[in-house]
Every structure is written in structure tokens, then in C-alpha cells.
Amino acid sequence: MSTKDVGLPAQRSPVLFRMLHSRRVRWRTAFSYAIVIITVMAVMTVAILRFFNQRMLATATTRAQAQVTAMATMPELAAAWDDPETLAGLLAEWSTVSGTGLTAFGADGLLLATTNPAHADAEASITPPEVRDALAGAVGSSVRVDGATGVTTLFTAHTVQADGAVVGILRLGVPSTALATTQRALRRMLLIATSLATLAIVSVMVFQAERAARTVRQLTDVAERITGGELGARIISYSSGEIGQLARAFNRMASNLENLLRKSEQETDRLNTVMYAMNDGVLIVNKLGKVELINRGATRLLNTAEANALNQSFVQVVRDHRIVEVWQRSKTSAGQESDIVEGNNNRSLQIVVTPLLRGADRGHLVIMHDLTRIRQLQTIRQDFVSNVSHELRTPLAALRALVETLRDGALEDPPAAQRFLDRMESEVDALTQMVQELLELSRIESGQAPLRLQAVTVAETLRPGVERLRMQAERANIHLSLDLPPGLPQVVVDVDRVQQVVTNLVHNAIKFTPPDGYITVSAVADRPDMVTVAVRDSGVGIPSQDLERIFERFFKADRARAGGGTGLGLAIAKHIIHAHEGEIWVESEQGKGSCFYFTLPQRAGSE
């Protein structure tokens, strides 16, 4: 249903609204200018008309006074003054010639003769003001509506003298008809000129207002485009003057804003890159206990997803009361708090909580350092020190005892002395082997022991290592066999290194397999481009908690202590197999035996 159907006003589009608004601005500005201009022009017209009216009145008054003065001083007038009929005829003649009205008053101010009979009744008993002024010796003049004719008339009066004595007053009346005609013409001319000037000025002002409005429209449009994310929007053209300065200032502001936003985006991108590349977990918790930010490291350590953590309760996200306690302590103390928490999956976390001050709002930065690897390295180091010290202590103690025995007289007994020397040689060999293994592992890890690869059969690779330990297996009453199916492809390996791996694995199997047990070395081409070798025994097996660390250097399961060794053999084996781009792993069940697997690369094109 449309808005028209329900009687609601249709909503104006933003573009139409801007157009209407801009037009309102233009016409509102033009109308304001027009009002001011019309007012000014009207005042100027009134002032000009008043000025010209006064000037025309003054000119007419001067002319009328000159006329009446000339007439009043004519000898004919003074000669005819005492004869009313002659005086009336003379006034009528002069009135016809000058086109004015003439009236004669006696020295007492009473009417004697007039060219307008209406004055006889209107002014018979009233002395006009201009006549009184003339009798008083001043220039008599006035402008008033003639009571007899109803026409505005300019009256001027002058004394008439005979033999040096004032015998009366001659008054001249000029109707304002001509003056009014001139004034009307002047008003018409001024009105036309004023209207044309006003129209021209208003047109110019409308044009200027349109230019200003165009710039305002561009300002509005560009501002909305910038608000919408188009930071490169600018005002293309603009007028001069203050509006132009405003447009240029707006463009500079937009450029500065764009640069600031670009820098802010770059800094935000760099911060996000650093945040999400960190292995440490980082969370920001606001004062309400909601998670505002969480990085990838924190989601990994907490085993959660970013979408499931943002804007959620910190307590629900971490799901560990020990971490929550550190956060609560920081809130209480308003300072930094830290603690080490042993989390799930044998993970050690160092929790550091720091308050964040944002005006009146306090949040907290939570940093989670994963100490698991450090703890493992510490354990490896401790195990290494323990194993090496144990392995060194035993032969060194034996050597010391043998030396003391020889000093105490065993040298006097040649058979005993020879036996002690053999024992000493054996202990020295054990120490030498341990040192050689340490040096070997160091060379392999540092890449200083390059492989000498060659294409050989699997039998040529495995058989020498097995046969080298066959007599040792037979003395331990253990059945050692090599099971190689026909048709195995050739492998590309360093034969000596791989035989070292086989010897190490078989030797370990002999040490931890009880009498009447078995050890089987087999191979199968069950992977693309790889041959899988297995060393299986029926020994005591490996505890499940030791399987993940069995290939770590210096690590020895507790069951291995009685068998001697430094715990370096499997670490060396792992590095050798990895150098061949292969894999090595173990499957074991305690009490049922173990099976070590490793892969070797096939020769390209071999079957």
C-alpha cells in the first residue's frame, strides 16, 4: 500500500529536497536583497522628489515674486489705484497676458479689485497672510488651497506706492497646475528609472545569489558524499569572495580529514596486523565486563571463536575462575595484577590485567602469555641435566673406584689389574659415545652434516643395521627378523644415516624387550612416492603420557633409566628422517610393545 492510499504525504527524495532547499536559499537570499534595495530606492525617490519639489517651488516663488514686483512698481498701476474701474481693467489685462490671477488690496488690507470674482466674497473681510506680510514690510508669499477655486495656488504680494507712500498691496496667484504637471512627470521619470535600476540590481543580486547557492549546493553534496565514505569528494568550481573562501577552506578541511582518516586506517591496520599476529592472547574488557576486542591468540588459548566472544561476558568467555579472580583483583586495586594459571590441556598461562583509563570510563586490558613451551623447555633442560648427570656420575664413579682399587694393590695382581683396565676402557667408551651423540645432534640440528644421497634398494639400506645387532639380540634370547616383500622400489637416502636410525631403533627395542620376545623390521610401499619402514617389538611399551615427548632431545622415560643412554638417540633419528623429508612416529601400548614407523623417499620412476 502506498502513502497515497492511506492519505500520508509522500516522502521527498534527498535529491529533490536538496534542490528545493537550494532554491529556497537562492530565492530567500534574493528576496532579502530585493527588500533592502526597494526600500533604499523608495527612500531615495521620496528624497529626490521632495528635493525637486522644494527646488521647483522656490523657483516658482522667485519667478512669481519677480512678476509681482515688476507689476507693482509700474506707474500705470499707481495712477489707476484710486479708480476702481480702471484698476479692475488693468488687472484683467495683465492677468490675461501673464496667465496669473491678480488681486488689489487697500492699505487697510481690504479687497479693492480682483480678476477672480470668487475672491470678492471669500476675501472681502479677511486679510490673507501674504497680504499681511507685505503690509508689514516683508516679502509676502504662501502656498495654500485657494478657498474660492479649491486649487492649490502660490500667492505672492508686493506693496504699491504712489508718491513714496504705500497705497495698497498687489497679490499675484499662480495655480499649481503647471507645477503639479511637472511634478507628475518627474515622479513618473523617477519611478521608471528606480524600477529599472531596482530590476537590474535585483537581477544581479539573484545571479550572485545563484552562484552562492550553487556553491552551497556543492558544499552540501560534497559533505554528504564524504559522510557516505567518499573521502576524495571535492568542490570543483566555486565563486569568489567569502563563499569561495569557504569552499576553499572546506576543500582543505576535506583533504586534511582524508589524510587523517587514511593515517588512522593505516595505523588501525598495522595495529590489527600486530594484534592478530601475536601468539599472546589480548582482550579488552569494558567497565560492564563485556569483551570489546579479542585477537586470534586469545581465541586459540580460550578455544573459542571471535564472533562468540565479542560483546559477551568476560566470565563466560574465559570460563576459568582463576583468570576472573585476577581481573577482579585489578578492578579492586585499580592497578596491574598478574598471575600464572595452569589451564586445561597442560597449558600454562601468565595472566596480566592492566586498567585502561578512558575519561570517566575504566576498562581493562587482559594479556595472556602462553608459557607452555617455556615450561616444556625448562622440563627438557631439567631432564637433560638429570640424565647427563646420572650418566656421567655412574661411569665416573666406576672409574674412580677402579683407580682407587688399582692404587690399593690391584696392580700387584696382573689378572685383576687387566680386568679393571677393561672395565675402565668400557666406561670411557660409554662417555665417548655420549659426547659423540651430543656432537652429532648438534651438527644435524645446525645443518653442518649434509646428506650424501644415493639411490639404493630398501634391503641395502636396512639389512646392515639389523645384522649389526643380531648377535646382541641372540645373547638376549630375542628373535630379530627382517621382513621385506619383493618388488619394493628403490629409495634415495643417505645410507649411513638411515642405518644409524635403524640401529638406534633396534638397539632400543633389544634393551626394552624381555627374553623370548621378538623384534621385526619390515617395509612397505603404501604411500605415494614414499616407503614406510616399521620396527616392531614385544617389549614393555611406552607410557601414554611420554608418547608426545619421546622424540625430544634429552628425554628418557622412567623405564629407560635402568638401560643407560642419554636420551639423544630418538632425537637424532627424528632429525635424520626429517632431513630426508620423511616422517617418524610411534604407536605403543604399555605392556604390549611398541612400533616405530618412518618414511623414506622413493626414487623417481622406480617400481
C-alpha positions as CSV (number, residue, x, y, z in Angstrom):
1,M,0.0,0.0,0.0
2,S,1.4,3.4,-1.0
3,T,1.4,6.6,1.1
4,K,-1.2,8.0,-1.3
5,D,-3.5,5.1,-0.5
6,V,-3.5,5.9,3.2
7,G,-3.5,9.6,2.9
8,L,0.0,10.3,4.1
9,P,2.3,12.8,2.4
10,A,4.8,11.3,0.0
11,Q,8.3,11.4,1.3
12,R,10.6,13.6,-0.7
13,S,13.7,12.2,-2.2
14,P,17.0,13.5,-0.9
15,V,18.0,14.9,-4.3
16,L,14.7,16.7,-4.7
17,F,14.9,18.0,-1.1
18,R,18.3,19.4,-1.8
19,M,17.1,21.1,-5.0
20,L,14.1,22.6,-3.2
21,H,16.2,23.6,-0.3
22,S,18.9,25.2,-2.6
23,R,16.2,27.1,-4.5
24,R,14.7,28.3,-1.2
25,V,18.1,29.5,-0.2
26,R,18.6,31.3,-3.5
27,W,15.2,33.0,-3.6
28,R,15.3,33.8,0.1
29,T,18.6,35.5,-0.4
30,A,17.4,37.3,-3.5
31,F,14.2,38.3,-1.7
32,S,16.1,39.7,1.2
33,Y,18.3,41.7,-1.1
34,A,15.3,42.9,-3.1
35,I,13.5,44.2,0.0
36,V,16.6,46.1,1.1
37,I,17.1,47.5,-2.4
38,I,13.5,48.5,-2.9
39,T,13.4,50.2,0.5
40,V,16.6,52.1,-0.3
41,M,15.3,53.1,-3.8
42,A,11.9,54.2,-2.3
43,V,13.6,56.4,0.3
44,M,15.9,57.8,-2.4
45,T,12.9,58.5,-4.7
46,V,11.0,60.3,-1.9
47,A,14.0,62.3,-1.0
48,I,14.7,63.3,-4.7
49,L,11.0,64.2,-5.2
50,R,11.0,66.3,-2.1
51,F,14.2,68.0,-3.1
52,F,12.9,68.8,-6.6
53,N,9.5,69.9,-5.3
54,Q,11.3,72.3,-3.0
55,R,13.5,73.5,-5.8
56,M,10.6,73.9,-8.2
57,L,8.6,75.7,-5.5
58,A,11.5,78.0,-4.8
59,T,12.0,78.7,-8.5
60,A,8.3,79.4,-9.0
61,T,8.2,81.6,-5.9
62,T,11.1,83.6,-7.1
63,R,9.6,84.0,-10.6
64,A,6.2,85.0,-9.1
65,Q,7.9,87.5,-6.8
66,A,9.7,89.0,-9.7
67,Q,6.5,89.3,-11.7
68,V,4.5,90.8,-8.9
69,T,7.3,93.2,-8.1
70,A,7.5,94.3,-11.7
71,M,3.8,94.8,-11.9
72,A,3.5,96.6,-8.5
73,T,6.1,99.2,-9.5
74,M,4.5,100.0,-12.9
75,P,3.4,103.7,-12.9
76,E,0.1,102.7,-14.6
77,L,-0.9,100.8,-11.6
78,A,-0.3,103.6,-9.1
79,A,-2.1,106.0,-11.4
80,A,-5.2,103.7,-11.7
81,W,-5.2,102.8,-8.0
82,D,-7.8,105.4,-7.0
83,D,-10.2,104.5,-9.9
84,P,-11.7,101.0,-9.2
85,E,-13.0,100.5,-12.8
86,T,-9.6,101.5,-14.3
87,L,-7.8,99.3,-11.8
88,A,-10.0,96.3,-12.5
89,G,-9.5,96.7,-16.2
90,L,-5.7,97.0,-15.9
91,L,-5.6,93.9,-13.6
92,A,-7.7,91.9,-16.1
93,E,-5.4,92.9,-18.9
94,W,-2.2,91.9,-17.0
95,S,-3.8,88.7,-15.8
96,T,-4.6,87.7,-19.4
97,V,-1.1,88.4,-20.5
98,S,0.7,86.7,-17.6
99,G,-1.7,83.8,-17.1
100,T,-1.9,84.5,-13.4
101,G,-4.6,85.8,-11.0
102,L,-4.2,89.4,-9.7
103,T,-5.9,91.0,-6.7
104,A,-5.6,94.5,-5.3
105,F,-5.9,95.3,-1.6
106,G,-6.1,98.7,0.0
107,A,-3.6,99.9,2.6
108,D,-6.0,98.7,5.2
109,G,-5.9,95.2,3.8
110,L,-9.4,95.3,2.3
111,L,-10.1,93.9,-1.2
112,L,-10.2,96.6,-3.9
113,A,-10.3,94.6,-7.2
114,T,-9.7,91.1,-8.4
115,T,-9.5,89.1,-11.6
116,N,-11.3,86.2,-9.9
117,P,-14.8,87.3,-8.8
118,A,-14.9,84.4,-6.3
119,H,-12.3,86.2,-4.3
120,A,-14.7,89.1,-3.7
121,D,-16.8,87.1,-1.4
122,A,-14.2,84.9,0.1
123,E,-11.6,87.6,0.9
124,A,-13.8,90.7,1.4
125,S,-13.5,90.8,5.1
126,I,-10.4,88.5,5.7
127,T,-6.9,89.7,5.0
128,P,-4.8,86.9,3.6
129,P,-1.5,86.1,5.3
130,E,0.7,87.1,2.4
131,V,-1.0,90.5,2.3
132,R,-0.4,91.0,6.0
133,D,3.3,90.1,5.5
134,A,3.6,92.6,2.7
135,L,1.9,95.3,4.8
136,A,4.4,94.5,7.5
137,G,7.3,95.2,5.1
138,A,8.3,91.6,4.3
139,V,8.0,89.6,1.1
140,G,4.6,88.1,1.2
141,S,4.2,84.6,-0.2
142,S,2.3,81.4,0.7
143,V,1.1,78.2,-0.9
144,R,-2.4,77.1,0.0
145,V,-5.6,75.8,-1.3
146,D,-7.5,78.7,-2.8
147,G,-10.7,78.9,-0.8
148,A,-12.5,80.4,-3.9
149,T,-11.3,77.9,-6.5
150,G,-10.3,74.9,-4.5
151,V,-7.0,74.8,-6.3
152,T,-3.6,74.8,-4.6
153,T,-2.1,78.2,-5.5
154,L,1.2,80.0,-5.0
155,F,0.4,83.6,-3.8
156,T,3.0,86.4,-3.7
157,A,2.2,90.0,-2.6
158,H,4.0,93.4,-3.0
159,T,3.3,96.9,-1.9
160,V,2.1,99.5,-4.3
161,Q,3.5,103.0,-3.7
162,A,2.4,106.4,-5.0
163,D,4.5,109.5,-4.3
164,G,6.6,107.4,-1.9
165,A,3.6,106.3,0.2
166,V,2.1,102.8,0.4
167,V,-1.3,103.0,-1.2
168,G,-2.1,99.2,-1.3
169,I,-1.0,95.7,-2.0
170,L,-0.9,93.8,-5.3
171,R,-1.1,90.0,-5.0
172,L,-0.3,87.5,-7.7
173,G,-1.7,84.0,-7.7
174,V,-0.1,81.2,-9.7
175,P,-2.2,78.0,-9.8
176,S,-0.1,74.8,-9.1
177,T,-1.5,73.1,-12.2
178,A,1.7,73.6,-14.1
179,L,3.8,72.7,-11.1
180,A,1.8,69.6,-10.5
181,T,2.2,68.5,-14.1
182,T,6.0,69.0,-13.8
183,Q,6.0,67.0,-10.5
184,R,3.9,64.2,-12.0
185,A,6.3,64.0,-14.9
186,L,9.3,64.0,-12.6
187,R,7.7,61.3,-10.4
188,R,6.9,59.2,-13.5
189,M,10.5,59.5,-14.7
190,L,11.9,58.7,-11.2
191,L,9.6,55.7,-10.8
192,I,10.6,54.3,-14.2
193,A,14.3,54.9,-13.5
194,T,14.1,53.5,-10.0
195,S,12.2,50.4,-11.2
196,L,14.7,49.8,-13.9
197,A,17.6,50.3,-11.5
198,T,15.9,48.0,-8.9
199,L,15.2,45.3,-11.5
200,A,18.8,45.5,-12.7
201,I,20.3,45.4,-9.2
202,V,17.9,42.6,-8.1
203,S,18.8,40.6,-11.3
204,V,22.5,41.0,-10.5
205,M,21.8,40.0,-6.9
206,V,19.8,37.0,-8.0
207,F,22.7,36.0,-10.2
208,Q,25.1,36.4,-7.3
209,A,22.8,34.5,-5.0
210,E,22.5,31.7,-7.6
211,R,26.3,31.5,-7.7
212,A,26.5,31.4,-3.9
213,A,23.6,28.9,-3.8
214,R,25.5,26.7,-6.4
215,T,28.5,26.7,-4.1
216,V,26.3,25.9,-1.1
217,R,24.7,23.1,-3.0
218,Q,28.2,21.7,-3.9
219,L,29.1,22.1,-0.2
220,T,26.1,20.1,0.9
221,D,26.5,17.4,-1.8
222,V,30.3,17.0,-1.1
223,A,29.6,16.9,2.7
224,E,27.0,14.2,2.2
225,R,29.4,12.2,-0.1
226,I,32.2,12.5,2.4
227,T,29.7,11.4,5.1
228,G,28.9,8.4,2.9
229,G,32.6,7.4,2.8
230,E,33.7,9.1,-0.5
231,L,36.7,10.8,1.1
232,G,38.0,12.0,-2.2
233,A,35.0,14.2,-3.0
234,R,35.8,17.9,-3.5
235,I,34.1,21.1,-4.7
236,I,35.1,21.5,-8.3
237,S,34.1,25.2,-9.0
238,Y,33.1,27.9,-6.7
239,S,32.5,31.7,-6.6
240,S,34.9,34.3,-5.4
241,G,34.6,36.3,-2.2
242,E,33.7,34.9,1.1
243,I,31.7,31.9,-0.3
244,G,34.8,31.0,-2.4
245,Q,37.0,31.3,0.6
246,L,34.5,29.0,2.5
247,A,34.7,26.5,-0.4
248,R,38.5,26.5,-0.5
249,A,38.6,26.1,3.3
250,F,36.1,23.2,3.0
251,N,38.3,21.5,0.4
252,R,41.4,21.9,2.6
253,M,39.4,20.5,5.6
254,A,38.3,17.6,3.5
255,S,41.9,16.9,2.4
256,N,43.1,17.1,5.9
257,L,40.3,14.8,7.1
258,E,41.1,12.3,4.3
259,N,44.7,12.3,5.3
260,L,43.9,11.8,8.9
261,L,41.5,9.0,8.2
262,R,44.0,7.3,5.9
263,K,46.6,7.5,8.6
264,S,44.1,6.3,11.1
265,E,43.2,3.4,8.8
266,Q,46.8,2.5,8.3
267,E,47.6,2.7,12.0
268,T,44.5,0.6,12.7
269,D,45.5,-1.9,10.0
270,R,49.0,-2.1,11.5
271,L,47.6,-2.5,15.0
272,N,45.2,-5.2,13.8
273,T,48.0,-7.0,12.0
274,V,50.2,-6.9,15.1
275,M,47.3,-7.9,17.3
276,Y,46.2,-10.8,15.2
277,A,49.7,-12.0,14.5
278,M,50.6,-12.1,18.2
279,N,50.8,-15.5,19.8
280,D,49.9,-14.0,23.1
281,G,46.2,-13.5,23.8
282,V,44.9,-10.0,24.0
283,L,41.4,-8.9,25.2
284,I,39.9,-5.6,26.1
285,V,37.1,-5.7,28.6
286,N,34.9,-2.6,29.2
287,K,33.6,-1.5,32.6
288,L,30.5,-3.6,32.2
289,G,32.6,-6.7,31.9
290,K,31.9,-7.2,28.2
291,V,34.6,-8.2,25.7
292,E,35.2,-5.4,23.2
293,L,38.2,-6.9,21.4
294,I,39.8,-10.3,21.2
295,N,42.7,-11.4,19.0
296,R,43.4,-14.7,17.3
297,G,45.8,-15.7,20.0
298,A,43.2,-15.3,22.7
299,T,40.6,-17.3,20.7
300,R,43.2,-20.1,20.3
301,L,44.1,-20.1,24.0
302,L,40.5,-20.0,25.1
303,N,39.3,-22.4,22.5
304,T,36.5,-20.1,21.3
305,A,35.6,-18.0,18.2
306,E,35.8,-14.2,17.9
307,A,32.1,-14.0,17.0
308,N,31.2,-15.9,20.1
309,A,33.3,-13.7,22.3
310,L,32.7,-10.1,21.2
311,N,30.2,-8.2,23.4
312,Q,29.9,-11.3,25.6
313,S,30.6,-11.5,29.4
314,F,34.3,-11.9,30.1
315,V,33.4,-14.5,32.7
316,Q,31.6,-16.6,30.1
317,V,34.3,-16.2,27.5
318,V,37.3,-17.3,29.7
319,R,35.4,-19.9,31.7
320,D,38.1,-20.1,34.3
321,H,37.6,-18.7,37.8
322,R,41.3,-18.1,38.3
323,I,41.6,-15.7,35.3
324,V,38.4,-14.0,36.5
325,E,40.0,-13.6,40.0
326,V,43.0,-11.8,38.5
327,W,40.6,-9.4,36.6
328,Q,38.6,-8.8,39.8
329,R,41.8,-8.0,41.8
330,S,42.8,-5.5,39.1
331,K,39.3,-3.8,39.3
332,T,39.6,-3.6,43.1
333,S,43.1,-2.3,43.3
334,A,42.8,-0.1,40.1
335,G,46.3,-1.3,39.3
336,Q,48.1,-4.0,37.3
337,E,47.6,-7.6,38.5
338,S,49.2,-10.8,37.2
339,D,49.3,-14.5,38.0
340,I,50.2,-17.8,36.4
341,V,47.3,-20.2,35.7
342,E,47.6,-23.8,34.9
343,G,44.9,-24.2,32.3
344,N,43.4,-27.2,30.6
345,N,45.4,-29.5,28.3
346,N,48.5,-29.0,30.5
347,R,48.7,-25.4,29.3
348,S,50.4,-22.7,31.5
349,L,49.2,-19.1,31.1
350,Q,50.6,-15.9,32.6
351,I,47.6,-13.5,33.0
352,V,48.4,-9.8,33.2
353,V,45.4,-7.4,33.7
354,T,46.0,-3.7,33.3
355,P,43.4,-0.9,33.8
356,L,42.6,1.4,30.9
357,L,41.6,5.0,31.6
358,R,39.1,6.5,29.1
359,G,37.9,9.7,30.6
360,A,35.4,8.6,33.3
361,D,35.2,5.1,31.9
362,R,37.6,2.4,33.1
363,G,38.1,-0.8,31.1
364,H,40.8,-3.5,31.4
365,L,43.5,-4.9,29.0
366,V,44.0,-8.6,29.6
367,I,47.1,-10.2,28.2
368,M,47.6,-14.0,28.2
369,H,51.2,-15.2,27.7
370,D,51.4,-18.9,26.8
371,L,54.2,-20.3,29.0
372,T,53.6,-23.9,27.9
373,R,56.6,-24.1,25.6
374,I,58.8,-22.4,28.1
375,R,57.8,-24.8,30.8
376,Q,58.4,-27.7,28.4
377,L,61.8,-26.4,27.6
378,Q,62.5,-26.0,31.3
379,T,61.4,-29.6,31.8
380,I,63.6,-30.7,28.9
381,R,66.6,-28.8,30.4
382,Q,65.9,-30.3,33.8
383,D,65.6,-33.8,32.3
384,F,68.8,-33.3,30.4
385,V,70.7,-32.1,33.4
386,S,69.3,-35.0,35.4
387,N,70.0,-37.6,32.7
388,V,73.5,-36.3,31.8
389,S,74.5,-36.0,35.5
390,H,73.2,-39.6,36.1
391,E,75.0,-40.9,33.0
392,L,78.2,-39.1,34.0
393,R,78.0,-40.0,37.6
394,T,77.9,-43.7,37.0
395,P,80.9,-44.2,34.8
396,L,82.9,-41.6,36.7
397,A,82.1,-43.3,40.0
398,A,83.1,-46.6,38.4
399,L,86.4,-45.1,37.1
400,R,87.2,-43.6,40.5
401,A,86.5,-46.9,42.2
402,L,88.7,-48.8,39.7
403,V,91.5,-46.3,40.1
404,E,91.4,-46.5,43.9
405,T,91.4,-50.3,43.7
406,L,94.4,-50.3,41.5
407,R,96.2,-47.9,43.9
408,D,95.3,-50.1,46.8
409,G,97.3,-53.0,45.4
410,A,95.4,-54.4,42.4
411,L,98.4,-53.5,40.3
412,E,100.3,-56.3,42.0
413,D,97.7,-58.8,40.7
414,P,98.1,-58.7,36.8
415,P,94.8,-60.6,36.1
416,A,92.8,-58.3,38.4
417,A,94.6,-55.3,37.0
418,Q,93.8,-56.3,33.4
419,R,90.1,-56.8,34.4
420,F,90.0,-53.4,36.0
421,L,91.6,-51.8,32.9
422,D,89.0,-53.5,30.7
423,R,86.2,-52.0,32.9
424,M,87.8,-48.6,32.7
425,E,88.0,-48.9,29.0
426,S,84.3,-49.8,28.8
427,E,83.3,-46.8,30.9
428,V,85.5,-44.4,28.8
429,D,83.8,-45.8,25.7
430,A,80.4,-45.0,27.2
431,L,81.5,-41.5,28.0
432,T,82.9,-41.1,24.5
433,Q,79.6,-42.4,22.9
434,M,77.6,-39.9,24.9
435,V,79.8,-37.0,23.8
436,Q,79.7,-38.2,20.2
437,E,75.9,-38.3,20.3
438,L,75.8,-34.8,21.6
439,L,78.1,-33.6,18.9
440,E,76.2,-35.5,16.3
441,L,72.9,-34.0,17.3
442,S,74.4,-30.5,17.3
443,R,75.8,-31.0,13.8
444,I,72.5,-32.3,12.5
445,E,70.4,-29.5,14.0
446,S,72.7,-26.8,12.8
447,G,72.8,-28.2,9.2
448,Q,76.5,-28.9,9.4
449,A,76.1,-32.6,8.5
450,P,74.9,-32.6,4.8
451,L,73.3,-35.8,3.4
452,R,75.1,-37.9,0.8
453,L,72.0,-39.1,-1.2
454,Q,72.1,-42.1,-3.5
455,A,69.5,-44.5,-5.0
456,V,69.7,-47.9,-3.3
457,T,67.4,-50.8,-2.5
458,V,65.5,-51.0,0.7
459,A,67.4,-54.2,1.6
460,E,70.8,-52.5,1.2
461,T,69.5,-49.7,3.5
462,L,68.1,-51.8,6.3
463,R,69.9,-55.1,6.4
464,P,73.4,-53.9,7.6
465,G,71.8,-52.2,10.6
466,V,69.8,-55.3,11.5
467,E,72.7,-57.7,11.1
468,R,75.0,-55.5,13.2
469,L,72.8,-56.1,16.2
470,R,71.8,-59.8,15.6
471,M,74.3,-61.3,17.9
472,Q,73.3,-58.9,20.7
473,A,69.7,-59.9,20.2
474,E,70.6,-63.6,20.3
475,R,72.5,-63.1,23.6
476,A,69.4,-61.5,25.0
477,N,67.3,-64.5,23.7
478,I,65.3,-62.2,21.4
479,H,64.2,-63.2,17.9
480,L,65.2,-60.5,15.4
481,S,63.9,-60.7,11.8
482,L,63.9,-58.6,8.7
483,D,60.7,-58.9,6.6
484,L,61.0,-57.3,3.1
485,P,58.4,-58.2,0.5
486,P,59.7,-58.5,-3.1
487,G,59.3,-55.6,-5.6
488,L,60.0,-52.8,-3.2
489,P,61.1,-49.6,-5.1
490,Q,64.5,-48.1,-4.6
491,V,64.9,-45.2,-2.2
492,V,67.0,-42.1,-2.4
493,V,68.8,-41.8,1.0
494,D,72.0,-41.3,2.9
495,V,72.7,-45.0,3.6
496,D,74.9,-44.4,6.6
497,R,72.4,-42.0,8.3
498,V,69.4,-44.3,7.7
499,Q,71.4,-47.3,9.0
500,Q,72.1,-45.1,12.1
501,V,68.3,-44.7,12.6
502,V,67.7,-48.4,12.2
503,T,70.5,-49.3,14.6
504,N,69.2,-46.9,17.2
505,L,65.6,-48.2,16.9
506,V,66.6,-51.9,17.0
507,H,69.1,-51.2,19.9
508,N,66.3,-49.6,21.9
509,A,63.9,-52.5,21.1
510,I,66.5,-55.0,22.4
511,K,67.0,-53.1,25.6
512,F,63.3,-53.0,26.4
513,T,62.2,-56.3,25.2
514,P,62.3,-59.2,27.7
515,P,63.8,-62.6,26.8
516,D,61.8,-64.8,24.4
517,G,60.4,-61.7,22.8
518,Y,60.6,-60.7,19.2
519,I,61.7,-57.7,17.0
520,T,60.6,-57.4,13.4
521,V,61.9,-54.8,10.9
522,S,59.6,-54.5,7.8
523,A,59.0,-52.2,4.9
524,V,56.0,-51.5,2.6
525,A,55.4,-49.1,-0.3
526,D,52.0,-47.9,1.0
527,R,52.3,-44.2,0.3
528,P,52.8,-42.2,-2.9
529,D,56.5,-41.6,-3.5
530,M,57.4,-43.0,0.0
531,V,58.4,-46.3,1.6
532,T,57.2,-46.9,5.1
533,V,59.6,-48.8,7.5
534,A,58.4,-50.3,10.8
535,V,60.4,-51.6,13.8
536,R,58.0,-53.6,15.9
537,D,58.8,-55.2,19.3
538,S,57.0,-57.1,22.0
539,G,58.7,-55.1,24.8
540,V,57.4,-53.3,27.8
541,G,55.9,-50.4,25.8
542,I,55.9,-46.7,26.4
543,P,53.6,-44.9,28.9
544,S,51.0,-42.8,27.1
545,Q,52.0,-39.6,28.8
546,D,55.5,-40.0,27.3
547,L,54.5,-40.6,23.7
548,E,54.3,-36.9,22.8
549,R,57.8,-36.2,24.1
550,I,59.5,-39.4,23.2
551,F,61.4,-37.7,20.3
552,E,62.5,-34.7,22.3
553,R,66.2,-34.5,22.9
554,F,67.5,-35.5,26.3
555,F,64.1,-37.0,27.1
556,K,64.0,-40.5,28.6
557,A,61.0,-42.3,30.0
558,D,61.5,-43.6,33.6
559,R,61.6,-47.1,32.3
560,A,64.7,-46.3,30.3
561,R,66.9,-45.3,33.2
562,A,68.0,-48.8,34.0
563,G,69.0,-49.3,30.4
564,G,71.5,-46.4,30.3
565,G,71.8,-43.9,27.4
566,T,71.4,-40.2,27.2
567,G,68.0,-39.9,25.6
568,L,69.5,-38.5,22.4
569,G,69.1,-41.4,20.0
570,L,65.4,-40.8,19.1
571,A,66.0,-37.1,18.7
572,I,68.9,-37.8,16.3
573,A,66.7,-40.3,14.4
574,K,63.9,-37.7,14.1
575,H,66.3,-35.1,12.7
576,I,67.7,-37.6,10.2
577,I,64.3,-38.6,8.9
578,H,63.1,-35.0,8.7
579,A,66.3,-34.2,6.7
580,H,65.1,-36.8,4.2
581,E,61.6,-35.0,4.1
582,G,60.1,-38.0,5.7
583,E,58.0,-38.6,8.9
584,I,58.7,-40.6,12.1
585,W,56.1,-41.6,14.7
586,V,55.4,-44.3,17.3
587,E,52.5,-46.4,18.3
588,S,52.7,-48.1,21.7
589,E,50.6,-49.8,24.4
590,Q,52.3,-50.2,27.8
591,G,52.9,-53.9,28.5
592,K,52.3,-55.0,24.9
593,G,55.2,-53.5,22.9
594,S,55.9,-50.6,20.6
595,C,56.2,-50.0,16.9
596,F,58.3,-47.1,15.4
597,Y,57.5,-46.0,11.9
598,F,59.5,-43.8,9.5
599,T,59.2,-43.0,5.8
600,L,61.9,-42.8,3.1
601,P,61.5,-41.1,-0.3
602,Q,61.3,-43.4,-3.4
603,R,63.4,-43.0,-6.4
604,A,61.6,-41.1,-9.1
605,G,60.2,-43.6,-11.7
606,S,61.1,-46.7,-9.7
607,E,58.6,-49.5,-9.2
